[in-house]
Amino acid sequence: MPQLKLIILDRDGVVNYDSDQFIKSPDEWRPIPGSLDAIARLNQAGFKVVLATNQSGVGRGLFDMAMLNTIHDKMNKVLAQAGARIDALFFCPHAAESDCGCRKPKPGMFQEIGERFNISLAGVPCIGDSLRDLQAAAEVGGQPILVLTGKGRLTQEKGSIPENTLVFADLSEAVKYLIQKSA
């Protein structure tokens, strides 16, 4: 039986534009050019696309779970219009100060993804724009991939990224590489 082709994406700064003020409403959720098509290409290439996102705005009281669900409803509709889909969505609602195990850079959310899909995350591509995304990926043996959208350029400039991290201009470029590699 073939190994499940899984990919884990961060949301803000990878799929959609990020904001230092948080994405607090559907109107503030705007896709990065090329990201929706990139996800559609992953779907067509047989990848299960999983989103793993820290959403501390919930824990900070900036928006509630109903609003987070409304934001994700918009995201899913826009993805569907592009012929794309997210197969599973995992998020940490806790504030940065809380000592939960699911908030990246801790690996809890990624471990839960592995359990849910009954798969080792060794070598699974994990795409993010921040150091904490890359650290969580490295912690579970995933393949950390940095995109230079969102906070990606700043992350690259600061350095200290995991040793085997791949770097691409954006999600579209990363997906092009991964699909060629998996063919």
C-alpha positions as CSV (number, residue, x, y, z in Angstrom):
1,M,0.0,0.0,0.0
2,P,1.5,3.4,-0.9
3,Q,2.5,5.7,1.9
4,L,0.1,8.6,2.5
5,K,1.3,11.8,0.9
6,L,0.7,14.4,3.6
7,I,1.7,18.1,3.8
8,I,1.3,20.4,6.7
9,L,0.9,24.1,6.1
10,D,0.8,27.1,8.4
11,R,-2.0,29.5,7.6
12,D,-1.1,33.1,8.2
13,G,1.8,34.2,6.1
14,V,1.7,31.1,4.0
15,V,-1.8,30.7,2.6
16,N,-3.1,34.2,3.4
17,Y,-1.6,37.6,4.2
18,D,-0.6,37.9,7.9
19,S,-1.2,40.8,10.2
20,D,0.5,41.9,13.4
21,Q,-3.0,42.8,14.6
22,F,-4.2,39.2,13.9
23,I,-6.7,38.1,11.3
24,K,-9.9,38.8,13.3
25,S,-12.7,38.6,10.7
26,P,-13.4,37.1,7.3
27,D,-12.8,40.5,5.7
28,E,-9.2,40.5,7.0
29,W,-8.5,37.0,5.5
30,R,-7.0,37.6,2.0
31,P,-5.2,34.8,0.1
32,I,-1.6,35.4,-1.0
33,P,-1.5,35.3,-4.8
34,G,-0.8,31.8,-6.1
35,S,-1.5,30.1,-2.7
36,L,-5.0,28.8,-3.6
37,D,-3.8,27.3,-7.0
38,A,-0.8,25.8,-5.2
39,I,-3.2,24.0,-2.8
40,A,-5.3,22.8,-5.7
41,R,-2.1,21.4,-7.4
42,L,-1.3,19.6,-4.1
43,N,-4.8,18.1,-4.1
44,Q,-4.5,17.0,-7.7
45,A,-1.1,15.4,-7.0
46,G,-2.7,13.3,-4.3
47,F,-1.5,15.1,-1.2
48,K,-3.6,15.3,1.9
49,V,-3.3,19.0,2.9
50,V,-3.4,19.8,6.6
51,L,-3.4,23.2,8.1
52,A,-1.7,23.7,11.5
53,T,-2.1,27.2,12.8
54,N,-1.5,29.0,16.1
55,Q,-4.6,31.2,16.7
56,S,-3.7,33.0,20.0
57,G,-6.3,35.7,19.1
58,V,-8.9,33.3,20.6
59,G,-7.0,33.0,23.9
60,R,-6.4,36.7,24.0
61,G,-10.1,37.4,23.6
62,L,-9.6,39.3,20.3
63,F,-12.1,37.0,18.6
64,D,-14.1,33.9,19.6
65,M,-14.4,30.4,18.2
66,A,-17.5,31.3,16.2
67,M,-15.5,34.1,14.5
68,L,-12.6,31.7,13.9
69,N,-15.0,29.2,12.3
70,T,-16.5,32.1,10.1
71,I,-12.9,33.0,8.9
72,H,-12.3,29.3,8.1
73,D,-15.6,29.0,6.3
74,K,-14.6,31.9,4.1
75,M,-11.2,30.3,3.5
76,N,-12.8,27.0,2.5
77,K,-15.3,28.7,0.2
78,V,-12.5,30.6,-1.6
79,L,-10.4,27.4,-1.8
80,A,-13.3,25.5,-3.3
81,Q,-13.8,28.2,-5.9
82,A,-10.2,27.6,-6.9
83,G,-10.7,23.8,-7.1
84,A,-8.8,23.3,-3.8
85,R,-9.5,22.0,-0.4
86,I,-7.9,21.6,3.1
87,D,-8.3,18.0,4.2
88,A,-8.0,18.8,7.9
89,L,-7.5,21.9,10.0
90,F,-5.7,21.9,13.4
91,F,-5.3,25.0,15.5
92,C,-4.0,26.1,18.9
93,P,-6.4,28.6,20.5
94,H,-4.2,29.3,23.5
95,A,-2.4,32.6,24.2
96,A,1.4,32.7,23.9
97,E,1.7,32.8,27.8
98,S,-0.2,29.6,28.3
99,D,2.0,26.6,28.6
100,C,0.1,24.3,26.3
101,G,1.7,21.5,24.4
102,C,-0.1,22.4,21.1
103,R,1.2,25.9,20.4
104,K,4.1,25.9,17.9
105,P,7.1,25.7,18.4
106,K,6.0,22.8,20.7
107,P,5.2,19.7,18.7
108,G,1.8,18.8,20.2
109,M,-0.3,19.9,17.2
110,F,1.9,18.1,14.8
111,Q,1.9,14.9,16.9
112,E,-1.9,15.1,16.9
113,I,-1.9,15.3,13.1
114,G,0.4,12.2,13.0
115,E,-2.0,10.3,15.3
116,R,-5.1,11.4,13.4
117,F,-3.7,10.2,10.1
118,N,-1.9,7.2,11.7
119,I,1.4,8.2,10.1
120,S,4.9,9.0,11.1
121,L,5.7,12.6,10.3
122,A,9.3,11.7,9.3
123,G,10.1,13.6,6.1
124,V,6.6,15.1,5.8
125,P,6.9,18.6,4.3
126,C,5.9,21.3,6.8
127,I,5.6,24.8,5.3
128,G,5.7,27.9,7.4
129,D,6.9,31.5,7.6
130,S,8.1,31.6,11.2
131,L,10.8,30.0,13.2
132,R,8.3,28.3,15.4
133,D,6.7,26.5,12.4
134,L,10.1,25.2,11.4
135,Q,11.0,24.1,15.0
136,A,7.8,22.2,15.4
137,A,8.4,20.4,12.1
138,A,12.0,19.6,13.0
139,E,10.9,18.3,16.4
140,V,8.7,15.6,14.8
141,G,11.2,14.7,12.1
142,G,9.3,16.6,9.4
143,Q,10.9,18.4,6.5
144,P,10.9,22.1,7.5
145,I,10.2,24.4,4.6
146,L,10.4,28.2,4.9
147,V,8.5,30.5,2.6
148,L,9.6,34.1,2.3
149,T,6.0,35.4,2.4
150,G,4.5,36.7,5.7
151,K,7.3,36.8,8.3
152,G,9.5,34.5,6.2
153,R,12.1,37.0,5.1
154,L,12.5,38.2,8.7
155,T,12.8,34.6,9.9
156,Q,15.5,34.0,7.3
157,E,17.4,37.1,8.2
158,K,17.3,36.3,11.9
159,G,18.9,32.9,11.2
160,S,18.9,30.0,13.6
161,I,16.6,28.0,11.3
162,P,16.8,24.2,11.5
163,E,19.7,22.8,9.6
164,N,17.9,21.0,6.8
165,T,15.3,23.7,6.1
166,L,14.4,24.3,2.4
167,V,13.6,27.9,1.4
168,F,11.3,29.1,-1.3
169,A,9.9,32.4,-2.4
170,D,6.3,31.4,-1.7
171,L,3.9,28.5,-1.3
172,S,3.6,28.1,-5.1
173,E,7.3,27.7,-5.6
174,A,7.5,25.2,-2.7
175,V,4.6,23.2,-4.1
176,K,6.2,23.1,-7.6
177,Y,9.4,21.6,-6.1
178,L,7.5,19.1,-3.9
179,I,5.3,17.8,-6.8
180,Q,8.3,17.4,-9.1
181,K,10.1,15.6,-6.3
182,S,7.2,13.2,-5.6
183,A,6.5,12.4,-9.2
